[in-house]
Amino acid sequence: MGTGKKPATYEDIEALPAGWVGELLEDELVASPRPAMGHVHTASILHIVLGAPFCMGSGGPGGWWIVYEPELHFGRDVLVPDLAGWRRERLPEPPSPDEPFMALAPDWRCEVLSPSTARIDRTRKLPIYHREGVAHAWLVEPRTQTLEVFRREPVGWLLTATHGNGEVVRAEPFDAVPLGLGSLWLERGEAQARP
């Protein structure tokens, strides 16, 4: 039975104040403020360390398009992951520079968890990505310095690995190149020491 509440629309996203990110999850508007600097640092560094070998083929196999904060449209759902990647065998040409969103589900998506978004990323967005056929999902938690790696299985997500702190790991689907997790975490003393 319906709640009598009108479904949210894209116009609700457009009406958000500047600096807010809007998503539509099962007809509900979910709005979040821009993330804190620890979150931004982690997402930015991860984009660099994966983008060079996998998107650009520099020191790695290439074969991917990796995009920072793409807007994804899946029917009425609109999601904005921190990072998403498409295998070039599924998406031979890069995403169009003139299109504001992608309708093709990525092969991999990554969310950098914030205290205000972690529950939504885990309980509401992961099922939508599974429904859309996304093969791999990462959840990165800067506060606990952990990386959770998930693989899509027919009945749900399988947690294949949890890594932490400064480990050097090979995390699927990017296991062709080692990833040093220590570079992802913005330490307070480190930030103060930078010029």
C-alpha positions in Angstrom: 0.0 0.0 0.0 1.4 3.4 -0.9 2.3 6.1 1.6 0.5 8.8 -0.3 3.8 10.6 -0.6 4.7 11.9 -4.1 7.8 10.3 -5.6 10.8 12.5 -5.8 11.9 13.6 -9.2 15.1 14.9 -10.9 13.7 18.4 -10.3 14.1 17.8 -6.6 17.8 17.2 -7.1 18.1 20.4 -9.2 16.4 22.4 -6.4 19.0 21.4 -3.8 21.3 24.2 -2.5 24.7 24.6 -4.0 27.2 22.2 -2.6 24.7 19.3 -2.0 24.7 16.0 -3.8 21.3 14.5 -4.6 20.4 11.0 -5.4 17.1 9.3 -6.1 16.8 5.9 -4.3 13.5 4.1 -4.9 11.6 7.4 -5.5 13.1 9.1 -2.4 15.4 12.1 -2.6 18.6 11.5 -0.6 20.7 14.6 -0.2 24.2 14.9 1.3 26.5 17.8 1.8 29.8 17.8 0.1 32.2 15.4 1.8 34.9 16.4 4.3 38.5 16.6 3.3 39.5 13.2 4.5 36.9 11.7 2.2 37.9 13.9 -0.7 41.6 13.0 -0.3 40.9 9.3 -0.2 38.7 9.4 -3.3 41.1 11.6 -5.2 44.2 9.5 -4.5 42.3 6.3 -5.3 41.3 7.8 -8.7 44.9 8.7 -9.4 46.4 5.3 -8.3 43.8 3.3 -10.2 43.4 5.7 -13.2 47.1 5.7 -14.2 47.5 1.9 -14.7 44.0 0.9 -15.6 42.5 3.9 -17.4 45.6 5.3 -19.0 47.7 2.1 -19.2 50.7 3.7 -17.4 52.5 0.9 -15.5 49.4 -1.3 -15.9 47.2 -3.2 -18.3 44.7 -0.4 -19.2 41.4 -1.6 -20.4 39.1 0.6 -18.2 37.3 3.9 -18.1 37.4 5.2 -14.5 35.3 8.2 -13.6 35.1 10.4 -10.5 31.6 11.0 -9.2 29.6 10.0 -12.3 25.8 10.5 -12.2 24.2 7.1 -13.0 20.6 6.7 -14.1 19.0 3.3 -13.6 15.3 3.8 -14.5 14.0 6.1 -11.7 17.0 5.6 -9.5 19.8 8.2 -9.7 23.1 7.4 -8.0 26.4 9.2 -7.6 29.2 6.9 -6.5 32.6 8.4 -5.6 34.2 6.4 -8.4 33.0 4.0 -11.1 34.7 2.0 -13.8 33.7 0.4 -17.0 35.7 -2.2 -18.9 36.4 -1.0 -22.4 35.2 -4.3 -23.8 31.7 -3.2 -22.6 32.2 0.5 -23.3 34.6 0.8 -26.2 34.4 4.6 -26.5 34.8 6.9 -23.5 31.7 8.4 -21.9 30.5 11.3 -24.0 31.8 14.6 -22.8 28.5 16.2 -23.6 26.3 13.8 -21.6 25.5 14.7 -18.0 25.0 11.1 -16.9 25.5 7.4 -17.7 22.8 4.8 -18.1 25.1 1.8 -18.6 25.8 0.2 -15.2 29.6 0.2 -14.4 31.6 -3.0 -13.9 33.0 -1.6 -10.6 31.9 1.1 -8.2 33.5 2.6 -5.1 32.0 4.5 -2.2 34.2 6.3 0.3 32.2 6.1 3.5 31.3 9.1 5.6 29.5 8.9 8.9 26.4 10.5 7.3 26.3 8.3 4.2 27.7 4.9 5.3 24.3 3.3 6.1 22.8 4.5 2.8 25.8 3.3 0.9 25.6 -0.2 2.5 21.9 -0.8 2.8 20.3 1.1 0.0 22.8 1.6 -2.8 24.5 -1.8 -2.8 21.2 -3.6 -3.6 20.5 -1.3 -6.5 24.0 -1.9 -7.9 23.5 -5.6 -7.5 20.2 -5.4 -9.3 21.8 -3.5 -12.2 24.5 -6.2 -12.6 27.6 -4.3 -11.3 30.3 -7.0 -10.9 32.5 -5.5 -8.2 32.0 -3.0 -5.3 34.5 -1.4 -2.9 33.6 0.3 0.3 36.5 2.5 1.6 36.4 3.8 5.2 39.0 6.6 5.9 38.3 6.8 9.6 39.0 3.1 10.2 41.5 2.9 7.3 39.8 -0.1 5.7 38.9 -1.3 2.2 36.1 -3.9 1.8 36.1 -5.7 -1.5 32.8 -7.3 -2.8 32.1 -9.5 -5.8 28.6 -9.9 -7.2 27.1 -13.3 -6.8 23.6 -14.4 -8.1 22.0 -14.0 -4.7 23.9 -11.0 -3.3 27.3 -9.5 -2.6 30.2 -11.7 -1.4 32.7 -10.0 0.8 36.0 -11.4 -0.7 38.5 -9.4 1.4 38.9 -6.7 4.0 42.2 -4.8 4.0 43.4 -2.1 6.4 45.9 0.5 7.5 49.0 0.6 5.2 48.8 -2.8 3.6 49.9 -3.3 0.0 47.1 -5.3 -1.6 45.9 -6.7 -4.8 42.1 -6.1 -4.8 39.8 -7.4 -7.5 39.1 -6.4 -10.2 42.3 -4.3 -10.1 44.5 -7.1 -8.8 47.0 -6.8 -11.7 48.7 -3.9 -9.9 49.5 -3.7 -6.1 47.7 -0.9 -4.3 49.3 0.7 -1.3 46.5 1.6 1.1 48.7 4.0 3.2 48.5 6.6 0.5 44.7 6.8 0.8 44.6 8.1 4.4 45.0 11.8 5.2 46.8 11.9 8.5 46.5 15.0 10.5 50.2 15.4 11.1 50.9 14.7 7.4 48.5 17.4 6.3 50.1 20.0 8.6 53.6 19.1 7.4 52.7 19.8 3.7 53.7 23.1 2.3 
